[in-house]
Amino acid sequence: MPASISSSRRQAAFARSAGIGEAICQAGNDGLAWRLRSGVVRLDMPGPRGASFASLAIAGDIIGCETLLFGAYTFSATALTQCELAPWPEGESAKAGESLLASLATAQRRAADIVALRGGQATDRVIGLIRLLADGAGRVVLPSRQDIADITDLRFETISRIIKTLERSQLLAPVKIEGVHATRGFQLNPASLAY
């Protein structure tokens, strides 16, 4: 059997899904590196006062590549939306290296975006997160209000108020997205891009 076929069969055998709130990996444990095929994952860093928000992983990102170097996960990862994951590296080592470099470059840009979400006007932070999570058609599955508060460094009540305001101003319209709770699926109004 050709290596590429056995590799893709191996991937299919180990691919996995993670539901909202499900742990994907725990800091300090050993395990596989994963390519996030779809969904959004929250990464938390352990600390003396418990875990705290560190970053986000979005479709296409690699989670846990540090296990290949250090043998253990640095971050704990939790699904914020329904997620599909596949083992990484996906195939030939040269392609895996290119894939890792591309993923690292993307993660570095995202880190800058996330830092921006933690300062400035509260509404701008929430809109920035929504834009970051929206797909090409402007549809977005919002994480829980508490997760949004943790990511943007705002209070839960502030998040609830801002989302209601965005809905009233029609910048955010509730939509039915299959498999997603009715209060979490939204369509971003194209006019909001100029907001």
CYANA upper distance limits for C-alpha pairs under 8 A (distance plus 0.5 A):
  1 MET  CA      5 ILE  CA      7.25
  1 MET  CA      6 SER  CA      7.14
  2 PRO  CA      6 SER  CA      6.95
  3 ALA  CA      7 SER  CA      6.43
  4 SER  CA      8 SER  CA      6.66
  4 SER  CA     91 GLY  CA      7.54
  5 ILE  CA      9 ARG  CA      6.61
  6 SER  CA     10 ARG  CA      6.46
  7 SER  CA     11 GLN  CA      6.70
  7 SER  CA     90 GLU  CA      7.86
  7 SER  CA     91 GLY  CA      6.77
  8 SER  CA     12 ALA  CA      6.72
  8 SER  CA     90 GLU  CA      8.26
  8 SER  CA     91 GLY  CA      8.38
  9 ARG  CA     13 ALA  CA      6.68
 10 ARG  CA     14 PHE  CA      6.89
 11 GLN  CA     15 ALA  CA      6.27
 11 GLN  CA     86 ALA  CA      6.74
 11 GLN  CA     87 PRO  CA      6.57
 11 GLN  CA     90 GLU  CA      7.75
 12 ALA  CA     86 ALA  CA      8.05
 14 PHE  CA     86 ALA  CA      7.29
 14 PHE  CA     87 PRO  CA      7.14
 15 ALA  CA     84 GLU  CA      7.98
 15 ALA  CA     85 LEU  CA      6.19
 15 ALA  CA     86 ALA  CA      4.85
 15 ALA  CA     87 PRO  CA      6.87
 16 ARG  CA     84 GLU  CA      6.46
 16 ARG  CA     85 LEU  CA      5.80
 16 ARG  CA     86 ALA  CA      6.93
 17 SER  CA     82 GLN  CA      7.91
 17 SER  CA     83 CYS  CA      6.06
 17 SER  CA     84 GLU  CA      5.04
 17 SER  CA     85 LEU  CA      6.61
 18 ALA  CA     22 GLU  CA      6.29
 18 ALA  CA     23 ALA  CA      8.11
 18 ALA  CA     24 ILE  CA      7.48
 18 ALA  CA     79 ALA  CA      6.79
 18 ALA  CA     82 GLN  CA      6.46
 18 ALA  CA     83 CYS  CA      5.55
 18 ALA  CA     84 GLU  CA      6.97
 18 ALA  CA     85 LEU  CA      8.37
 19 GLY  CA     79 ALA  CA      6.87
 19 GLY  CA     81 THR  CA      7.20
 19 GLY  CA     82 GLN  CA      5.21
 19 GLY  CA     83 CYS  CA      6.90
 20 ILE  CA     78 THR  CA      8.42
 20 ILE  CA     79 ALA  CA      5.70
 20 ILE  CA     80 LEU  CA      5.75
 20 ILE  CA     81 THR  CA      5.33
 20 ILE  CA     82 GLN  CA      5.85
 20 ILE  CA     83 CYS  CA      8.33
 21 GLY  CA     78 THR  CA      6.39
 21 GLY  CA     79 ALA  CA      5.72
 21 GLY  CA     80 LEU  CA      6.39
 21 GLY  CA     81 THR  CA      8.11
 22 GLU  CA     78 THR  CA      6.10
 22 GLU  CA     79 ALA  CA      5.99
 23 ALA  CA     76 SER  CA      8.17
 23 ALA  CA     77 ALA  CA      6.50
 23 ALA  CA     78 THR  CA      4.96
 23 ALA  CA     79 ALA  CA      7.03
 24 ILE  CA     76 SER  CA      8.02
 24 ILE  CA     77 ALA  CA      5.76
 24 ILE  CA     78 THR  CA      6.02
 24 ILE  CA     79 ALA  CA      7.42
 25 CYS  CA     29 ASN  CA      7.95
 25 CYS  CA     31 GLY  CA      8.21
 25 CYS  CA     73 TYR  CA      7.76
 25 CYS  CA     75 PHE  CA      8.26
 25 CYS  CA     76 SER  CA      5.92
 25 CYS  CA     77 ALA  CA      5.76
 25 CYS  CA     78 THR  CA      7.87
 26 GLN  CA     73 TYR  CA      7.09
 26 GLN  CA     75 PHE  CA      7.11
 26 GLN  CA     76 SER  CA      4.72
 26 GLN  CA     77 ALA  CA      7.03
 27 ALA  CA     45 MET  CA      7.93
 27 ALA  CA     46 PRO  CA      7.59
 27 ALA  CA     72 ALA  CA      7.61
 27 ALA  CA     73 TYR  CA      5.23
 27 ALA  CA     74 THR  CA      5.47
 27 ALA  CA     75 PHE  CA      5.10
 27 ALA  CA     76 SER  CA      5.11
 28 GLY  CA     72 ALA  CA      5.70
 28 GLY  CA     73 TYR  CA      5.71
 28 GLY  CA     74 THR  CA      6.73
 28 GLY  CA     75 PHE  CA      8.30
 29 ASN  CA     72 ALA  CA      5.60
 29 ASN  CA     73 TYR  CA      6.20
 30 ASP  CA     67 THR  CA      7.12
 30 ASP  CA     71 GLY  CA      6.21
 30 ASP  CA     72 ALA  CA      4.76
 30 ASP  CA     73 TYR  CA      6.64
 31 GLY  CA     67 THR  CA      7.25
 31 GLY  CA     71 GLY  CA      8.17
 31 GLY  CA     72 ALA  CA      7.32
 31 GLY  CA     73 TYR  CA      7.87
 32 LEU  CA     64 GLY  CA      7.36
 32 LEU  CA     65 CYS  CA      8.35
 32 LEU  CA     67 THR  CA      7.40
 32 LEU  CA     87 PRO  CA      7.12
 32 LEU  CA     88 TRP  CA      7.89
 33 ALA  CA     62 ILE  CA      7.42
 33 ALA  CA     63 ILE  CA      6.19
 33 ALA  CA     64 GLY  CA      4.95
 33 ALA  CA     65 CYS  CA      5.38
 33 ALA  CA     66 GLU  CA      8.21
 33 ALA  CA     67 THR  CA      7.13
 33 ALA  CA     68 LEU  CA      7.96
 33 ALA  CA     87 PRO  CA      6.49
 33 ALA  CA     88 TRP  CA      5.73
 33 ALA  CA     89 PRO  CA      7.91
 34 TRP  CA     62 ILE  CA      6.03
 34 TRP  CA     63 ILE  CA      5.56
 34 TRP  CA     64 GLY  CA      6.88
 34 TRP  CA     65 CYS  CA      7.97
 34 TRP  CA     85 LEU  CA      6.54
 34 TRP  CA     86 ALA  CA      6.01
 34 TRP  CA     87 PRO  CA      5.05
 34 TRP  CA     88 TRP  CA      5.42
 34 TRP  CA     89 PRO  CA      8.32
 35 ARG  CA     59 ALA  CA      8.39
 35 ARG  CA     60 GLY  CA      6.75
 35 ARG  CA     61 ASP  CA      6.31
 35 ARG  CA     62 ILE  CA      4.95
 35 ARG  CA     63 ILE  CA      6.77
 35 ARG  CA     85 LEU  CA      6.09
 35 ARG  CA     86 ALA  CA      5.75
 35 ARG  CA     87 PRO  CA      6.59
 35 ARG  CA     88 TRP  CA      6.12
 35 ARG  CA     89 PRO  CA      8.46
 36 LEU  CA     57 ALA  CA      8.10
 36 LEU  CA     58 ILE  CA      7.29
 36 LEU  CA     59 ALA  CA      5.47
 36 LEU  CA     60 GLY  CA      5.83
 36 LEU  CA     61 ASP  CA      6.00
 36 LEU  CA     62 ILE  CA      6.65
 36 LEU  CA     63 ILE  CA      7.65
 36 LEU  CA     83 CYS  CA      7.69
 36 LEU  CA     84 GLU  CA      6.70
 36 LEU  CA     85 LEU  CA      5.18
 36 LEU  CA     86 ALA  CA      7.22
 37 ARG  CA     59 ALA  CA      5.56
 37 ARG  CA     60 GLY  CA      6.18
 37 ARG  CA     61 ASP  CA      8.45
 37 ARG  CA     83 CYS  CA      7.78
 37 ARG  CA     84 GLU  CA      5.75
 37 ARG  CA     85 LEU  CA      5.82
 37 ARG  CA     86 ALA  CA      7.40
 38 SER  CA     58 ILE  CA      7.75
 38 SER  CA     59 ALA  CA      5.08
 38 SER  CA     60 GLY  CA      7.89
 38 SER  CA     82 GLN  CA      8.21
 38 SER  CA     83 CYS  CA      5.78
 38 SER  CA     84 GLU  CA      5.70
 38 SER  CA     85 LEU  CA      7.74
 39 GLY  CA     58 ILE  CA      6.72
 39 GLY  CA     59 ALA  CA      6.24
 39 GLY  CA     79 ALA  CA      8.07
 39 GLY  CA     80 LEU  CA      8.04
 39 GLY  CA     81 THR  CA      5.96
 39 GLY  CA     82 GLN  CA      6.12
 39 GLY  CA     83 CYS  CA      4.87
 39 GLY  CA     84 GLU  CA      7.27
 40 VAL  CA     56 LEU  CA      7.49
 40 VAL  CA     57 ALA  CA      6.29
 40 VAL  CA     58 ILE  CA      5.28
 40 VAL  CA     59 ALA  CA      7.20
 40 VAL  CA     79 ALA  CA      6.73
 40 VAL  CA     80 LEU  CA      6.01
 40 VAL  CA     81 THR  CA      6.05
 40 VAL  CA     82 GLN  CA      8.10
 40 VAL  CA     83 CYS  CA      7.23
 40 VAL  CA    133 LEU  CA      8.22
 41 VAL  CA     56 LEU  CA      6.17
 41 VAL  CA     57 ALA  CA      5.48
 41 VAL  CA     58 ILE  CA      7.00
 41 VAL  CA     77 ALA  CA      6.79
 41 VAL  CA     78 THR  CA      6.03
 41 VAL  CA     79 ALA  CA      5.01
 41 VAL  CA     80 LEU  CA      5.80
 41 VAL  CA     81 THR  CA      7.71
 41 VAL  CA     83 CYS  CA      8.27
 42 ARG  CA     53 PHE  CA      7.86
 42 ARG  CA     54 ALA  CA      8.34
 42 ARG  CA     55 SER  CA      6.79
 42 ARG  CA     56 LEU  CA      5.33
 42 ARG  CA     57 ALA  CA      7.00
 42 ARG  CA     77 ALA  CA      6.09
 42 ARG  CA     78 THR  CA      5.74
 42 ARG  CA     79 ALA  CA      6.80
 42 ARG  CA     80 LEU  CA      6.74
 43 LEU  CA     53 PHE  CA      6.81
 43 LEU  CA     54 ALA  CA      6.03
 43 LEU  CA     55 SER  CA      5.62
 43 LEU  CA     56 LEU  CA      6.19
 43 LEU  CA     57 ALA  CA      7.75
 43 LEU  CA     75 PHE  CA      6.31
 43 LEU  CA     76 SER  CA      6.11
 43 LEU  CA     77 ALA  CA      5.11
 43 LEU  CA     78 THR  CA      7.16
 44 ASP  CA     51 ALA  CA      6.24
 44 ASP  CA     52 SER  CA      5.71
 44 ASP  CA     53 PHE  CA      5.04
 44 ASP  CA     54 ALA  CA      5.43
 44 ASP  CA     55 SER  CA      7.46
 44 ASP  CA     75 PHE  CA      5.95
 44 ASP  CA     76 SER  CA      5.65
 44 ASP  CA     77 ALA  CA      6.93
 45 MET  CA     51 ALA  CA      5.81
 45 MET  CA     52 SER  CA      6.00
 45 MET  CA     53 PHE  CA      6.97
 45 MET  CA     54 ALA  CA      6.26
 45 MET  CA     74 THR  CA      7.72
 45 MET  CA     75 PHE  CA      5.61
 45 MET  CA     76 SER  CA      7.01
 46 PRO  CA     50 GLY  CA      6.26
 46 PRO  CA     51 ALA  CA      4.68
 46 PRO  CA     52 SER  CA      7.03
 46 PRO  CA     75 PHE  CA      7.73
 46 PRO  CA     76 SER  CA      8.21
 47 GLY  CA     51 ALA  CA      6.06
 47 GLY  CA     52 SER  CA      7.66
 53 PHE  CA    150 ASP  CA      6.98
 53 PHE  CA    151 ILE  CA      7.04
 55 SER  CA    111 ALA  CA      7.40
 55 SER  CA    114 ILE  CA      7.51
 55 SER  CA    151 ILE  CA      8.32
 56 LEU  CA    110 ARG  CA      8.44
 56 LEU  CA    114 ILE  CA      8.49
 57 ALA  CA     61 ASP  CA      6.33
 57 ALA  CA     62 ILE  CA      8.17
 57 ALA  CA     63 ILE  CA      7.84
 57 ALA  CA    107 ALA  CA      8.32
 58 ILE  CA    133 LEU  CA      8.19
 60 GLY  CA    103 SER  CA      7.90
 61 ASP  CA    103 SER  CA      6.15
 61 ASP  CA    106 THR  CA      8.23
 61 ASP  CA    107 ALA  CA      7.80
 62 ILE  CA     88 TRP  CA      7.86
 62 ILE  CA    100 LEU  CA      8.02
 62 ILE  CA    103 SER  CA      6.96
 64 GLY  CA     73 TYR  CA      6.22
 64 GLY  CA     74 THR  CA      7.93
 64 GLY  CA     75 PHE  CA      8.26
 65 CYS  CA     69 LEU  CA      8.10
 65 CYS  CA     88 TRP  CA      8.38
 66 GLU  CA     70 PHE  CA      6.35
 66 GLU  CA     71 GLY  CA      7.68
 66 GLU  CA     72 ALA  CA      7.48
 66 GLU  CA     73 TYR  CA      6.90
 66 GLU  CA     74 THR  CA      7.56
 67 THR  CA     71 GLY  CA      4.75
 67 THR  CA     72 ALA  CA      5.16
 67 THR  CA     73 TYR  CA      6.06
 79 ALA  CA     83 CYS  CA      6.91
 80 LEU  CA    143 PRO  CA      5.88
 80 LEU  CA    144 SER  CA      8.01
 80 LEU  CA    147 ASP  CA      8.43
 81 THR  CA    141 VAL  CA      7.49
 81 THR  CA    142 LEU  CA      8.29
 81 THR  CA    143 PRO  CA      7.04
 86 ALA  CA     90 GLU  CA      8.46
 88 TRP  CA     96 ALA  CA      8.40
 89 PRO  CA     93 SER  CA      8.10
 89 PRO  CA     96 ALA  CA      5.83
 90 GLU  CA     96 ALA  CA      7.07
 91 GLY  CA     95 LYS  CA      7.37
 91 GLY  CA     96 ALA  CA      6.97
 92 GLU  CA     96 ALA  CA      6.69
 93 SER  CA     97 GLY  CA      6.65
 94 ALA  CA     98 GLU  CA      6.91
 95 LYS  CA     99 SER  CA      6.46
 96 ALA  CA    100 LEU  CA      6.55
 97 GLY  CA    101 LEU  CA      6.76
 98 GLU  CA    102 ALA  CA      6.72
 99 SER  CA    103 SER  CA      6.58
100 LEU  CA    104 LEU  CA      6.52
101 LEU  CA    105 ALA  CA      6.71
102 ALA  CA    106 THR  CA      6.77
103 SER  CA    107 ALA  CA      6.55
104 LEU  CA    108 GLN  CA      6.59
105 ALA  CA    109 ARG  CA      6.94
106 THR  CA    110 ARG  CA      6.65
107 ALA  CA    111 ALA  CA      6.56
108 GLN  CA    112 ALA  CA      7.13
109 ARG  CA    113 ASP  CA      6.97
110 ARG  CA    114 ILE  CA      6.61
111 ALA  CA    115 VAL  CA      6.72
112 ALA  CA    116 ALA  CA      6.87
113 ASP  CA    117 LEU  CA      6.95
114 ILE  CA    118 ARG  CA      7.28
114 ILE  CA    151 ILE  CA      8.19
114 ILE  CA    152 THR  CA      8.49
115 VAL  CA    119 GLY  CA      7.79
116 ALA  CA    120 GLY  CA      8.16
116 ALA  CA    125 ARG  CA      7.97
117 LEU  CA    124 ASP  CA      8.43
117 LEU  CA    125 ARG  CA      5.19
117 LEU  CA    126 VAL  CA      7.90
117 LEU  CA    128 GLY  CA      7.01
117 LEU  CA    129 LEU  CA      7.25
117 LEU  CA    151 ILE  CA      7.86
117 LEU  CA    152 THR  CA      5.73
117 LEU  CA    153 ASP  CA      8.49
118 ARG  CA    125 ARG  CA      7.28
118 ARG  CA    151 ILE  CA      7.68
118 ARG  CA    152 THR  CA      5.23
118 ARG  CA    153 ASP  CA      5.96
119 GLY  CA    125 ARG  CA      7.66
119 GLY  CA    152 THR  CA      8.24
119 GLY  CA    153 ASP  CA      8.47
120 GLY  CA    124 ASP  CA      7.55
120 GLY  CA    125 ARG  CA      7.34
121 GLN  CA    125 ARG  CA      6.87
122 ALA  CA    126 VAL  CA      6.99
122 ALA  CA    154 LEU  CA      7.71
122 ALA  CA    158 THR  CA      8.39
123 THR  CA    127 ILE  CA      6.65
123 THR  CA    162 ILE  CA      6.77
124 ASP  CA    128 GLY  CA      6.40
125 ARG  CA    129 LEU  CA      6.81
125 ARG  CA    152 THR  CA      6.67
126 VAL  CA    130 ILE  CA      6.73
126 VAL  CA    148 ILE  CA      8.13
126 VAL  CA    152 THR  CA      7.41
126 VAL  CA    159 ILE  CA      8.00
126 VAL  CA    162 ILE  CA      8.12
127 ILE  CA    131 ARG  CA      6.63
128 GLY  CA    132 LEU  CA      6.67
129 LEU  CA    133 LEU  CA      6.75
129 LEU  CA    152 THR  CA      8.34
130 ILE  CA    134 ALA  CA      6.48
130 ILE  CA    140 VAL  CA      7.44
130 ILE  CA    142 LEU  CA      7.85
131 ARG  CA    138 GLY  CA      8.45
133 LEU  CA    140 VAL  CA      6.59
133 LEU  CA    141 VAL  CA      8.00
133 LEU  CA    142 LEU  CA      8.27
134 ALA  CA    138 GLY  CA      5.72
134 ALA  CA    139 ARG  CA      5.85
134 ALA  CA    140 VAL  CA      4.91
134 ALA  CA    141 VAL  CA      8.02
134 ALA  CA    188 LEU  CA      8.12
135 ASP  CA    139 ARG  CA      6.02
135 ASP  CA    140 VAL  CA      6.85
138 GLY  CA    187 GLN  CA      6.13
138 GLY  CA    188 LEU  CA      5.49
138 GLY  CA    189 ASN  CA      7.82
138 GLY  CA    190 PRO  CA      8.04
139 ARG  CA    185 GLY  CA      7.85
139 ARG  CA    186 PHE  CA      6.23
139 ARG  CA    187 GLN  CA      4.95
139 ARG  CA    188 LEU  CA      6.61
140 VAL  CA    185 GLY  CA      6.45
140 VAL  CA    186 PHE  CA      5.81
140 VAL  CA    187 GLN  CA      6.73
140 VAL  CA    188 LEU  CA      7.77
141 VAL  CA    180 VAL  CA      7.96
141 VAL  CA    184 ARG  CA      5.88
141 VAL  CA    185 GLY  CA      5.16
141 VAL  CA    186 PHE  CA      6.87
142 LEU  CA    184 ARG  CA      5.58
142 LEU  CA    185 GLY  CA      7.01
142 LEU  CA    186 PHE  CA      8.09
143 PRO  CA    147 ASP  CA      6.50
143 PRO  CA    148 ILE  CA      6.78
143 PRO  CA    184 ARG  CA      7.62
144 SER  CA    148 ILE  CA      6.81
144 SER  CA    184 ARG  CA      8.26
145 ARG  CA    149 ALA  CA      6.64
145 ARG  CA    156 PHE  CA      6.67
145 ARG  CA    159 ILE  CA      6.79
145 ARG  CA    160 SER  CA      7.22
146 GLN  CA    150 ASP  CA      6.71
146 GLN  CA    156 PHE  CA      6.15
147 ASP  CA    151 ILE  CA      6.61
148 ILE  CA    152 THR  CA      6.53
148 ILE  CA    154 LEU  CA      8.49
148 ILE  CA    156 PHE  CA      8.46
148 ILE  CA    159 ILE  CA      7.60
149 ALA  CA    153 ASP  CA      6.04
149 ALA  CA    154 LEU  CA      5.25
149 ALA  CA    155 ARG  CA      6.00
149 ALA  CA    156 PHE  CA      5.91
149 ALA  CA    159 ILE  CA      6.77
150 ASP  CA    154 LEU  CA      7.22
150 ASP  CA    155 ARG  CA      8.49
154 LEU  CA    158 THR  CA      7.07
154 LEU  CA    159 ILE  CA      7.51
155 ARG  CA    159 ILE  CA      6.98
156 PHE  CA    160 SER  CA      6.90
157 GLU  CA    161 ARG  CA      6.72
158 THR  CA    162 ILE  CA      6.62
159 ILE  CA    163 ILE  CA      6.64
160 SER  CA    164 LYS  CA      6.73
161 ARG  CA    165 THR  CA      6.67
162 ILE  CA    166 LEU  CA      6.62
163 ILE  CA    167 GLU  CA      6.70
163 ILE  CA    172 LEU  CA      8.38
164 LYS  CA    168 ARG  CA      6.68
165 THR  CA    169 SER  CA      6.61
166 LEU  CA    170 GLN  CA      6.61
166 LEU  CA    171 LEU  CA      5.75
166 LEU  CA    172 LEU  CA      5.94
167 GLU  CA    171 LEU  CA      6.56
167 GLU  CA    172 LEU  CA      5.31
167 GLU  CA    173 ALA  CA      6.29
167 GLU  CA    174 PRO  CA      8.20
170 GLN  CA    189 ASN  CA      7.51
171 LEU  CA    188 LEU  CA      6.54
171 LEU  CA    189 ASN  CA      5.42
171 LEU  CA    190 PRO  CA      8.44
171 LEU  CA    191 ALA  CA      7.65
171 LEU  CA    192 SER  CA      5.96
172 LEU  CA    186 PHE  CA      6.68
172 LEU  CA    187 GLN  CA      6.27
172 LEU  CA    188 LEU  CA      5.40
172 LEU  CA    189 ASN  CA      6.46
173 ALA  CA    186 PHE  CA      5.82
173 ALA  CA    187 GLN  CA      5.60
173 ALA  CA    188 LEU  CA      7.06
173 ALA  CA    189 ASN  CA      7.77
174 PRO  CA    182 ALA  CA      8.05
174 PRO  CA    183 THR  CA      7.73
174 PRO  CA    184 ARG  CA      8.22
174 PRO  CA    185 GLY  CA      6.37
174 PRO  CA    186 PHE  CA      4.83
174 PRO  CA    187 GLN  CA      6.77
175 VAL  CA    182 ALA  CA      7.89
175 VAL  CA    185 GLY  CA      5.92
175 VAL  CA    186 PHE  CA      5.47
175 VAL  CA    187 GLN  CA      6.67
176 LYS  CA    180 VAL  CA      7.98
176 LYS  CA    182 ALA  CA      6.74
176 LYS  CA    185 GLY  CA      6.60
176 LYS  CA    186 PHE  CA      8.17
177 ILE  CA    181 HIS  CA      8.45
177 ILE  CA    182 ALA  CA      8.22
177 ILE  CA    185 GLY  CA      6.30
180 VAL  CA    184 ARG  CA      7.15
180 VAL  CA    185 GLY  CA      6.93
181 HIS  CA    185 GLY  CA      7.45
188 LEU  CA    192 SER  CA      7.50
189 ASN  CA    193 LEU  CA      8.19
191 ALA  CA    195 TYR  CA      7.55
